[in-house]
Amino acid sequence: MTENRTENLSLKFTVDNFNSTTKLADNEYKIPVDSVEERNNEKVYNPYEHRNVQHPNSFSGALMHICKSSLGTGILAIPSAVAAGGIVVGVVGTVLTGILCTHTIHLLIFASQEICKKAKVPMLGFAETAHAVFKYGPNRVKSFAYIAKYFVDICLLLTYCSGNAVYVVFITGNIQDVVNYYQNSVSDWPLQYYMLMLLVPLIVCCQVRQLKHLVPFSIIANVTMVTAFLITLYYMFSGIGDIDIEDRKFFNDITLFPRFFSTVIFAMEGIGTMLPIENTMIKQQFIGCPGVLNIAMSFVVTLYTVIGLFGYLRFGDGVDPNVIKNLPTEDIAAQVAKLCVATAVFFTFMLQFYVPCEITWRIVSPIIPKNYHNIAQIIMRTLLVLFITAIGAAVPKLDAIIGLVGSICLSTLGLFIPVAIDTILNLGENGDFGVMKWRLWKNILIAILSWFALFSGSYYAVKDLING
């Protein structure tokens, strides 16, 4: 770092309790940039000693939040991902992808903690961490600080909007299956009709503005998702002994690997919620060994691997991107599972909707007179719901949306940005890339992998859209 650092860096971060989704900036702090001499004469700043969190998360509370953020509807798509890769690639690839996702989360959390020490603030959000890392980096990258911040915000916005579009397709697809079984006269209705009917309840529920008021929604979502999950497991394991293993592929066409990778990334990646969870902890227990993150992700990766393997073994190459659609519609239990997952995803929608809504409001609120803020919020939230539903209506092919979101949004947000942040952090005066700069080469390899997922995954997702 240079000795003459007189510039102040304005950053925002969260001090409210995290409840089931990303909580973004509420309070503004000025970060002082001290000289090297001043900093050397002071005690090392410990962010955890300065956190004033009204409702701090315990170890177990943070563990539950991480599991919830990583165990969403994406788990229902893992069997189709294993079908695309084959048993060997599917199982090994799911484990390695889980390790990779966990590693990049480690990089992000570590970078945020290190920059908090330098900036002497208790906590920072995702975009604010990217901003500060560039601002405190070498002179040649400082001018990119605001670009980095806005780039992360845009990635978060795109990720959560497109992810919610997947939710819309999940909800309406499961409802359509049950309705068609009991009302054959409407079996020719396209999925878009159900999306139109879903609009009104979505718009009404998405007017809830405070996360603490969404807690009941989260409870309903968790209970119904667990119910659907248990029923699906019952069908998945029943009859699996009659399956001939020779009918299943151990390796599949290599051209399907991008589809496998992007689907697993979509299902497993929850990096957007990790810093808000960590920011509500007042003890340094998030990363490290064992650490909240390692325990939670070990459970998540194990569960995804088991579900992917046995889901493919049970249903084979015909497994649907929403594995619940493979359940027999005529069975009451299967119908209950489909309605439960539709209910769970519906109430999860509002939680995930909070992220793009907050980012959008942060952009538009300064140009709107304060006495019009209430009506502006209503209009903005309504338009965002319409926009997200329109994405789902335009691309109702679920696996194509999952592939696009995983390859474009989550490969960038979950893989490329963390290693870029880590690289810039280690370019500073106290940076260390290790023996023969192995950390730098490792970051370059992950960056190349993210770009591979971005371009190849996007290509095959678009190709599926055109052919489908």
N, C-alpha and C positions, 0 to 999 in steps of 0.2 A: 504494500500500500504506500502511497506517496505521503510525504510529511505535511504538505499543505492541503489539507482537506477542510475547506470552509463551507462547503455546500451542504445544506440541510436536505434531507430526503424525507418527503411526506409519504407515510405509508398508513394503510388501514388494516385492522385485524379484529378478530372476534373476541369478545369477552363473555358472551352469553353461553348458556348451556347448549350443547349439541344434542339434538333429538332426532335421530333417525335419518338425517340428511345433512347436506352441506350448509353450514351457517356462515355466511359471508360477512363483509365488513359492516360494522356498526359505529365504531368510534375511531376518531382520527388522532394519530400521534405524530409528533415531530421527532425525527430520529437525529440526535446530534452526531456529528462526525468529528471525532476528536483527533488530535495529533497523535503520532506514535509515542512520543515522549509522555504525554498525559496518560495514555492508556497503560503504558508499562508501569507507571507508579500507582496504579489502582488495582484493587482486588478484582480477580476475574469475575465477570458478571454471570450470574446463574439465573437464567430466565424463570425457572420454576420457583425461585424464592420471591419473585416479584409478580406472580400471577394472582390476580384478584378475580377469581371465578366464583360466582354466586352459588352454583350447583356443580362442584367438581365431580368428574367421573372417577370412580374407583377402578381398580384393575379389572374386576369382573364386569363392571359396567362398560368399560372400553372394549372388553373382549366381546360382549354381546353386540355392540354397535358395529364392530368390524365384521363379525360373522353375518350380520344382517345386511351390511352394505355389499358384501361379496356373494351372498346367497339369495339372488333374485331370480327373475324369470329365466335368466341365462342358463341356469342349471338344467332346464327342460330341453335345451338345445344341444347339450353335450353329447347325448347318444348319436345325434346326426353328425356331429363333428368327428366322433370316433368312426362312424361309417365312412366318412370321407377319407380318413387317414388309414383305416385298417386297424386291427387290434393292437399290433406292436407299436406302430406310429401313434395311435390314439392314446394308449396308456402311457408310454414313455414321453410322448410329446406333451400330454396334459400335465404330468409331473414337472417336466422341465420348464414349461410355460409358467406354472405356478411359482417355481423357484425364481424365475426371471422377474415376474411381477412383484414378488416379495422383495427382491433385491433393489429394484428401481424405487419402491416405496421407501426402503431404507435410505437410499441416496437422497431422496427428497426431504425426509424428516431430518436427517443429519445436517443437510445444507441449511434447512430452516433454523435449526438449533444453533448452528455455528454463526449464522448471520445475525441471529438475535443477540448473541454474545457481543458481536462487534457493534451492532447498532444500539445495544442496551435497551431492548424492548422485550416484554415477556413472551410475545407470540406474534406470528405472522401467518397470513393465508397463503394459498398456492400462488396466485398472481403476484402478491406482494413479496413473496420469497424470491420469485424470478426477478422482479424489479430490483430488489436490494442486492442480490448476488451480482448482477451486472453493474449496479451503481458502485459497489465496493470492489469490483474487479479491476483488472489492469486498465490503464487509460484508453487503450484502443477499443474496449468494449463498453465503456461507460455510456456512450451516446446511444447504445441500443437498449438501455434500461426500460424506457417506456414502451418501446416496441415489444420487448419480452413480456411485459405486463399485459399489454393489450392482446398479444398473441395467445397467452394462456387463457385470458378471458374469453376470447373468440372460440378457442378449442372447447372450453367448458360449456359455452353456450350451444355450440353445435352438437356436442356429445349428449347433453341432457335433453335437447329438443328432439334429436333423432332417436334417443333412447326411449323417450316418452311416446314417440310415434310407434315404436315396437310394442309398447304397452297397449296402445289403442288397438293394434292388430291382434294382440293376444286376447284382449277382453272380448272384442266383437267376434273373433273366430270361435271361441269356446261357447259363447252364447248362441251363435248361429247353429252350431252342431246340435245343441239340446233342443232349440226351437224347431229345427227341421225334422227332428225325430217325432215330435208330438204334433206338428202342424206341417204336414207334407205339402199343403197348398202354397206355402211361402218358400219352398225349397229353391225356387229360381231367383229369389231375391239376392242381389249382389251384396257383398260385405259392406259396401259404402252406405247402404240403407241403415244398417245397424250402427254405423259410425255417426250418422245424422241423429239417430235417436239417443246416442250416448252424449251428444254435445251439451244438451241442457244440464244434466246432472254434473258433468265435468266443469262447465262454466260456473255453476253455482258453488260447488265445493272448492274450486280454485280461488274463490274470493277470500278464503281464510288467509290472513296475512302473517299471523304469528305462529312460530313453530310449536310453542307450548300448547296451542289450541289444536294442533294436529296429532297430539299424542294418542287420543282415542282412535284416530284413523290407523295409526301404526299398530295399535293393539289388535284391531279387527284384521288388519292385513296379515299380521304374524299368525294369528289363530287359524285363519282360513287357508293360508299358504301351507302351514304344517299339516292340516287335514288333507289337503289335496296331495301333498307330497307323500304322506303315509299310504293313501289309497293307490297312488301310482306305483309305489314300491311293492305293494301287494300284488298288483297285476304283473309287475316286472319280474318278480321271482316265481310266480305261479306258472308252471308249465315250462320253466327254463331247462328242467332236466330232460325234456323230450327233444331239445334242440340238438341237431347234428352239427358239431363244431366245424366239420368240413364245408358246411354251407356258408361259413363266415370267412371273410378275407383277413389275413394277417397283415398284408400290405395292399394298398390300393394305388390307383394311378397317381403318379407324382404331381400331375397337374392339379389334383384336388387338394394338395397340401395347403395352399394359401387359404382355401375355404375352411379347412380344419383350424388353422392357426388364428384366423380372424374371428371365428366363432368362439374359440376358447378364450381369446383376449376379451371379447365382448362379455362373455359369461363371468369371467373371473376378476377382471380389472375393476377396482373400486378406488383408484387413487384420488379421485376428486373429493372423497369424504375423509381421507386419512388425516390431513392436517387439522381440520376442525375437531376431529375426535381427540387427537393428541393435544390440541390447544386447551381442552377442558380437563387435562390431567395436571395435578399439582405435585406429583412425584415422577421421577424419571424412570418410568417402567415401560415405556412404549416400545423402544427398540433395545437391542441387546439380547443376552441369553439368560433366562429363557425369553422374557419380554412378551408383552401383549401381542404384538404383531406376529412374531414367530409362532406362538401357540395357536392363534386364530387361523393363520394361513395354513398351518400344518393340517388342521382339521378341515379347512375348506378344500385344499388340494386333494386330501384323501377321499373326501365325500364326492367331489367331482369325478375323480378317477373311477371310483366304484360305480357311480350312477352311469357314467359314460360307457364303461365296459359292459355291465349287465344289461343296460338298455339296448345296446347294439346286439348283444348275444340273443336277447329275447325277441327283438323285432327285426333284426337284420338290416339289409340295405333299404328296406321300405320304411325305416323309422322316420317319423315326421320331425321337422325342426321344432315343433311343439309336441314333445313325446306324449302328452296327454291325449292328443288326437288319435293315437294308436289304440287307446282303450276302447273296448266295445261300447258303442253308444247306447245299445239296448239295455245295458246293465244300469241299475239305479245308482250303484256305487260310483261307476264311471261318470254318470251325469252329475252326481254330487261333486266329484273331483273337478270337473270342468267349470261348474258354477262357482266352486270355492276359489279356484285359481283366477277366475274372472273378477271375483269380489276382491281378492287379495291385491291383484294388480291395479284395480280401480282405486283403492285407497292408498296404494303406494304411489300412484300417479301424482297426487297432491304434494307428497314429500319431495319427489324428484323435481317437480315443477317449481319448487322454491328457488332452485339455483338459477335457471335462465331468467326467472322473473326478477330476482334481485339484481342480476347483472344488467338487465335491460333497464330497470328502474334507475339504477345508478347513472346510466347514460342519459336518460331522457328527463329525469327530474329537475336538473338545473335550468332547463329551458322552459319549464312550466311554472306559472305563478303559483305561489304556495297555497292560495285559497282554492285552487283547482286541483290540488294534489289528490284528493279523495276520488273525484270522478275520473281523473286521469288514470289512477290505479285500476279502477274498475274496467275502463276501456282497454288499458294495456293488457290486463290479465285475460280479458275476453278475446282479444286479437291473438294473443299467444296461444291460447287453447285452439282457436280456429286454425292457426298456422300449423300447429303440431298435428292436429287431426287431418289437415289437408295433406301432409306428408304421408301419413298412413293410408289415406284414401288413394293417393297417387301411386303408391308402391305397396299394395297389399300382400306382396310375396314376402313372407316373413324371413326366410333364409337370406334373401337378397338384402333386406334392410339390415339384418344382423351382420352380414358380411361387410356391407358398406360402413356401418358404424364402427365395427371392430378394426377394419383396415385403415380407414381414414382418420377417425377421431381418436380411438383409444390407443392405436399404435403410436400416434403422435403424442397424446397427452400422457399415456402411461409408460412409454418407453423412451421416446426421443427427448422430450423436455427434461425429465429427471437427469439423464446422462449429460445433457448440455449444461444444466445447472451445476452438476458435480464437476464437470470439466472446467467451467469458468471459476468456480470456487477454488479449485486447486491450481489455477494459474496465478493466484495472488502470492503475496510474499511468504505466507506460511503454508502454501500448498505443497502437497507431496503426492506424486504419482507412483511411488514405490520403486522397487528395483527394476531397472531397465524400462521405467515408465509403464509398467504392466497395467496400471489402472487406466491410463490413457488409451492403451490399445484395447482394453476390455470395453471401455465406453464407445470407442469407434466401432467395435464389432456389434454392440447393441444398437447403435445408431443405424448401421447398415441393415441390420435385421428389421428395424422399424420401417425403414424406407422400402425394404423388400415387401413387408406386409402391406404397406401403404399402396404401392403400385400394383403388385401382383394380385392382392386381395381385391382392390378396386376394379381391376380389369375383369376378373372372373365374376364379381358381383354384378357389374354392368352387363357382362355377357349373359349371365343368367336372366337378368331383367329383359334383355332384348329377345332371348330365345323363349322366355317364359310367358 
